[in-house]
Amino acid sequence: MNYLRFNKQLQFVSIFILVILSWCVLESKRTTNPYYFDEVSWICNSRVWGELIQGRWHSPIWTEDVVQRLNPQLSKYILGAWTYAKYGQTGFDVFGCPGWGSLMFISGLVALNSRQQEVLFWARIPMMLCGIISIVLIYILAVLFDKITGFFASLLTLFNPLFLVSVNRSMPDSLLLMLMLIFLLCLFRQTRQEKNIFNHFLLLTDLGLGTLLGLAVSTKTYGLILIAILLALIVLQNVSPVLKSHPHRLRTLGVSISNLFLVMVTMISVIYILNPVLGTSPTSLFTWIGDWKRFQTDLQHLPQNAAIILTSPRYRLLEIWKSFVRPGTWNTFQTTLVSILLISVGTGICIYKTITKWQKRSNSYAILLTWVILFILSMIFYVPFKFERYYLPLIPPLLILEALPFALLLRYLFQLFRINLKNQPGITYFINWFFM
């Protein structure tokens, strides 16, 4: 038997099954997912696609309101291109764009007429597709630990209520999640290669990572958190005990900094290309980010937002946890305890593996811990409002942590109850492929 070919076929079958299952689950939710108050605003703002393809850089549509000016453009292009392709301008006229403010406070889908619902459900499709791709990416990421972890992490994500709600909206959250996962998968892969961005100057890799960063920031400014993860990994790689005694440690640090510089230059270039509203001023990007931060601060002082402001890091951490384990009506004490137990055990496994494998070139467990810690810290000290959608990027690493104990338990049971299948090499290989 050609085991290498068989292994590739099994991987393909696993991904194919995940795609089909994800489509069935998410498509069934697309027309029943509750209406979210910002969906129509994003659809209306996506009219910038029409201005882009016509080269109308000075059209007032780019800056017709504060949110339109401050929100990045990439997801608007996707929503706009998708809506224009089927409905043309009438797809926006049914919502009375740009006068969409009254639609932010309606009771739900029932308050939209049939034509508005039709356009809304159509606009949700590209973001749903990003959700399906994200499930596959989570599987591929988690398989770097082992195949059982990949299997459980992807299924736990697919049936997580916060994920189901967030990726079936005509909003940028699932696109941002997909881009973040691609970027993180590239980083994971880099640490598993002999020649990587931490010890060699890799032009094409830097351009690719910088482009991904630029796409993420051009989807939501929160994509900037990926820079913190890259910086943390550079620090981890350069303080490794292996490098402390390495004769070329300073050279390695210089290579890492050179790669980081090219990644940042590429990212900024992509952001300027995708966001014409920034103009040509070299400092406009920093002004844009500062304006967005001030806008968030101003929103906190509005009386109507008093109920959704997170007043302290402790309350923010509580809201993150509530959103993860019990969004909407999913609120059971048993589920909370199970999640706490699994994540605690998974974190313990990561810490143990990080310590025991620290001197190895590939340490996916250390990267996973870095991912979780930095995302939680950024949300505690940055996110000003308790909108559940903001916590979507935390779903993958937390559920990978939950899947690790499953993998450990099943591997133990497999070793305990191993079946002698020496005369059936195909079945034996399949079992070993899945459990090892």
N, C-alpha and C positions, 0 to 999 in steps of 0.2 A: 504494500500500500504506500502511495506517495503521501506521507503525513504532512509535508509542507503544504501541498496543494489542498489536502483535506482541511487543514487548519484555516487556510484562507477562505475556503468554501463555507466553513462553519461561521466564521466572522461575518461574511456577507449575509448569510441566512439570518444571523442574530440581528444585524442592522436592518435588514428588510422587514423582519417581523416587528421590530420596534417602530419603524416608519408606518406600517399598516395599522398597528395598534394605536399609535399616537394620532393618526388621521381619524380613526373611528371615534376615539374619545373626544378629541378637540372639535371635530366637525359637528358632533352631536350637541356641543355646548355653544357653538358660534351664534345660533339664532335664539338661544335661551339665556345666554349670559346677561346678567342685569346691566341696564344702561348706566354708564358712568358719566358724570357731569362734564368731563373734559373731552369726551370723544368727538363731539361735533365741533368744538373749537379747533381740534387738530385737523379735522377734515377741512374746515373753512380755511385754516392757515395754509393748507397744502395747495392752495391756488397758486402759490409761488412757482409751482412746476410749470404752469402755463407761461409765467413771466420769464422763467429761465430759458425755456426752449425758444422763446421769441426774442431773447436777448434784451428784454426790457429791464435793465439794471436799476433804473431810477423810478420804477413804478411804485406808487404809494402802497401797493399790496405788501411789499417787503416789510414795511414798518407801520402798518395801519393801526396797530395797538402795541402796548408795551410787551405783551407776551409774544406777539408775532416777531418783534424785533429781537427779543432776548433768547427765545428758544432756538436751538440749532436747526439746521435745515434738512439733514439727510432723510429723516423719517417723513418729513413733509413731501420731499420729492417722490418717495415711494408711494405714499398714500395718494398724492396728486396724480402721478402717472397712472396708477391703477384705476382711480375714479374717472379721470378724463377718458381713459381707453374705452370704457363702457358707456358712460353717461354724458361725457362732454361737460359743457358749462351747466347743463340742467342738473347735474349731480350736486352742484353747490347751491344752485338757486332754490332747491326744495327746502334748504335750511335757512334761506334768507341771508346767506353770507354777504358781508361780514357781521351782520347783526345777529350773532348767535347767543348773545348774553342771556336772553330769556330761556334758552334751552338748557342752561346750566342748573336750573332749579326745578325742573319738572319731576313728576313722581316716578317716572321710569319708562320702559318701552311702551307701555299702554298709552302714554301721553303723546307719542309720535304717531303720525299718520302712516298708512301703509307704504307710501312712496318713500318717506323718510327712513322707515325701518329697512326697506329694501336696499337703499344706498348705504346705510350704516352696516348692515350685514355683509354687503359686498366689500366695504372698506376694511372689514376685520380680517379678510382672507390673507393678505400678505403678512400680517402680524401673526396670524395663526401658523402660517408656514414657517416663520422664524421660530415659533415655539416647537414645532416638530423637529426642525434642524437642531435646536438646543437639546432636545431629548437625546438625539444621536450623539451629539458632542459630549454630553454628560456621560453617556455610556463609554465612549472612547477614552475620555479622561479617567474615569474610574477603573477601566480595564488596566490602566497603568499600575494599579495596585494589585488587582487580580480580577478574573472574569466574574466571580460571584459578586464582588463589590460593584462591578459595572452593571450587572444584571439588576441587582436590587436598587442601586442608586437611581438608575433611569426609571424604573417602575415607581419607586417612591416619589420621584419628581412628577411623573405623569399624573399621579393621583393625589398630589398635594393640592388642597383647595386654593391656596394663594396662587400657585402656578396656573391652575385651571382658569381662575378669574382674570389674572393679569395678562395672559398671552392671547386672550380672546377679546381684545379691545382694539379699536382703531387709534392706538397710541404707541409711542416709541419704546415702551418698556421691554417687549420681547425682542425687538431688534437690538437694543443695547445689550441684553443678556446674551444673545447669539454672538455678537462681536466680542464681548468680554470672554466668552468661553473659547472662541477661536484663538484669541490672544494668549489666554492662559494655557491652552493646549500647546501652542508653539513654545511657550516658556518651559513647560514640562518636558517637551521633546528635546529642547536645547540642553537641559541638564543631563539628559541620558546619552548625549553624543560626546565622542572624544574631542572633536573640534566644535566649540560653541562660542556664543558671544561673550562668555566670561573669561575666555583664554585666547581667542583668536579674533582678528578683525574680519567680519563677514559682511560684505557690502550688501548683497541681496537680502540676507536675513534682516539686517538693520532697516532696509527700505520696506520690507514686508511688515515688520513689527511697527514701524513708524506710521505706515499707511493704516494699519488696523487701529492704532491709537487715534489717529486723526478721524477715522470713520466713527469710532466710539464717541469721541468728544463732540463730533458733528451730529450725533444723535441726541445725547444729553450731556450737559457739562459734567455730570457725575462720572463720566468715563475717565476723568482725570485720575481717579483712584488707581487705575492700572499703572500709572507712573510710579506711585508709591510702592506697589508690589514689585515692579521691576527694580527700583532702587533698593528695596529690602533684599531681593535675591542677589544683587550685586554685592551688597555688604556681607551677606551670608557666605557667598562664594569666596570672598576675599579675606574673611576671618577664619576660614576653615583650618583645622589643625594640619591638614595636608599642605596648605599653602604657607603656613607659618615657617616651616622649615625648607620651603622651596627656594632655590637660589634666584629664581626670576620672579619673585612675588611682586616687586614694584612694577615690573614689565606687565605682569598680568593685570594689575590694577589699572595701569595706563590703557591697556587694551579695552578693559571694561568701560572706562570713562569715554574712550573714543567711540565705542559702539553706542553708548548712551547719548552722546552728543549728536550723532547722525540720526538716531531714532527720533530725538526731539526736533531736530530741524525738519525731518520728513513729516512728522506729526503736524507741526505748525504750518508747513506748506499745504498739506491736505486740508487743514481747517480753513485757511484763507481761500483755497480754491472752491470749497463746497459752501462757503458762507459769504456770498457777495456783499451782504449787508455790512460786513466789517470794513469794506473799502480797501484802500491801499496803505493806510498808515501803519508803520511797523509796531506801534504801541496799541493799536485798536483792539487786539485780542485781549490784552490785559484790562483795558477799559471795559470791554464787553463782559468779561468775567466779574469784574468789580461791580458793574451795574447790576448784574444778575444777583449777586450777593446782597446788594443794597435793596433790591426789589423784594427779595425774600424777607429781609429785616423789616421793611415797610409793611409787608403783609401781616406780620406778627402783631402789629399795633392796631390793626383794624378790629373793631368790636365783634364783627360777625365771625372772626376767626378764633375767638377766645377759646372755643370748645375743642379746637384741634391743634393748639399749640403745645409743644412738648417743652415744659418749663425747666427740666433738669436732666442731666445724663441718666439719672436713675430711672426716671419715667420713660425716657427714650429706650433704654434697654428693656424695660417691661413691655413697651409697645412692640418692639422687635420680636420678642418672644411670643406675645399674644398673637401677632400676625402670622408667625410661623406655625404654631401648633393649633390655633383655633380661629382662623379668619371667618368672618360671617357668622353662621350659626353652628359651625363645627367647634363645639366647646364642651369637651368631656374631660373629667378629672383623670380617667384612666389613660386617655391619649397623652395628656400632659406628662404623667409619670413615666410612661413608656418612652416618650421622646427624651426626657431628661436622662433616663437611665442609659439609653442607647447612645446619645451624644456624649455623655460622660465616659462611657466605656470606649467609644470611638476616639475621643480625645486622648484617653490614657494610652490606647494602642499607638496613636500618632507620636506621642511624647516618647514612649519606649522605643519605637522604631527609629525616631530621629536620633536618639542618643546612641543606640547600638549600630546604626548605619551612617553615622555622621561623616566618617572618613571615606565613604564610598562616593563615586562620582555622581551617581543618581540617588537623590533622597527626596522622593515624591512626598513623603510624610511631612518633611520640614516645609515644603512649598504649600501643602494643604493647610498646615497650621498658620503659616504666614498669611495665606489667603483669608482664612476665617478671622484672625485677629485684626488685620488691617481693615477689613470690611466692617466689622462690628465697631471698631474705634471710630471710623469715619462717619458712621451713621449716628453714633452716640454724640459726637461733637460737631457734626455738620448739619444733619437733617433737622429742619426746624418744625416740620409738621408730621403728624401721625397718619400719613397716607400709606396704606399697606403696600401699594405698588412700588414705593421706594425701596422696600426690603427684598424685592425679587432677586437681585444678584446674590443674596445670602442663601437662597434655597439650595443651589448645587453643593457648596461645600458642607453645609450642615447635613444634607441628606447623604453625602458620601460618608461623613462621620457616622451617621446612623447605620449605613450599610456595612461598615467594617466589622461590627460585632456579628452580624448575620453571616458574613463570610467566615469569620473565625469559628463560629459554632458549627456551620455546615461542614467545614473542612475537618473539624474534630470528629463529627459524627461519621463522615465518610471514612476516616481512618479507623474508627472504632468498628464500623460495620462493613468493612471492605468486602466486596463479593469477588470471589475467584472467577475471573472470566478470561483465563489464559487462552482458551480455545476460540474466543470471539474477539479478535484484535480490534475490529471496528468499534464495537461497543466499549471495549476497554479504553481505546484512545479517546472516544468522545467523553467518557467520564473523567479521564485524566485531564483532558483539555479544559473542561468546565471547572473542575475543582482545584486545578493547580495554577 
